[in-house]
Amino acid sequence: MSKEMGEAVRTGMRYLIDKRGLDKQPRANVPVYIEDMVPFNEIILSTREKRFYLGFQRIILCLYNTIGLFTINRKHVILDLQFKHLQLSLQQDPHGGPPVLTIEFQPEFVKSILGMSKLNTFTLPEVVYGVSLVFSPHVLLLIILFYIQAFEAPHLTSMEDLRRLLIKGGRQEMLLPLKKNMDNYYVFPRVQVIDGQPCILWETPINRSALDIQLRMFSKIYSFLNYFFSYQFRYRGGDLLDKSSFVSEV
């Protein structure tokens, strides 16, 4: 944008602010609290005030809200997450219980996309807050993987199948690889109507502007005082992360 065009845009913005009587004060950096996000996800899953082409769209929106809190979400960066960035495994329970599922982000995603230079992998917690499964990264992500039948093992198609697995031979870990032909599938794919039918475009990420509009609409339904937007994940928590040694200078 040229200097002259930039000045014209700023002049036009000032004119519209005065004409519409808009607030000139900068917006406060209001953080998002986890206590609000659980009922917020429940609204996304249950409300009839907003309709989707597929119920699948509600799931990925809930997962976005859930993971965003833990990655401190560098403004939509989590939308670049693909199946090839996931590593799933069962770990032997040292106390003799059933095997424990572990879901991690691979080093490629952690270092180059999340910018956490001091970490090799990033482990997702099974449950984030309370007992509600609507805020469980494991549950929401497994819904997506089972839906598309993403596991390389053909018999692994449900939670029941997963619970039946045992780690044998004295090993401490058993990897659960995903199908290689799905490496480039996005965890947050775009849904589009083609020839009158809603289709999941697995190799195309969800439109970021569309996601922001959905969050804004649901925050209105939920009756947040202000519209909810992705960057609120960074406030306060982002300051702590930026000051830590886990994030690169880039």
Sequence and secondary structure as in RCSB ss.txt:
>XXXX:A:sequence
MSKEMGEAVRTGMRYLIDKRGLDKQPRANVPVYIEDMVPFNEIILSTREKRFYLGFQRIILCLYNTIGLFTINRK
HVILDLQFKHLQLSLQQDPHGGPPVLTIEFQPEFVKSILGMSKLNTFTLPEVVYGVSLVFSPHVLLLIILFYIQA
FEAPHLTSMEDLRRLLIKGGRQEMLLPLKKNMDNYYVFPRVQVIDGQPCILWETPINRSALDIQLRMFSKIYSFL
NYFFSYQFRYRGGDLLDKSSFVSEV
>XXXX:A:secstr
  HHHHHHHHHHHHHHHHHHT   S        HHHHHHHHHHHHH SSS  S THHHHHHHHHHHHHHHHT  S
SGGGG BGGGEEEEEE  TTS S EEEEEE HHHHHHTS  TT S EE  S  SSS GGG HHHHHHHHHHHTT 
BSSTT  SHHHHHT    TT SEEE  B GGGTT BSSEEEEEETTEEEEEEEEE  HHHHHHHHHHHHHHHT S
S   GGGGTTTHHHHHHHSSSS   
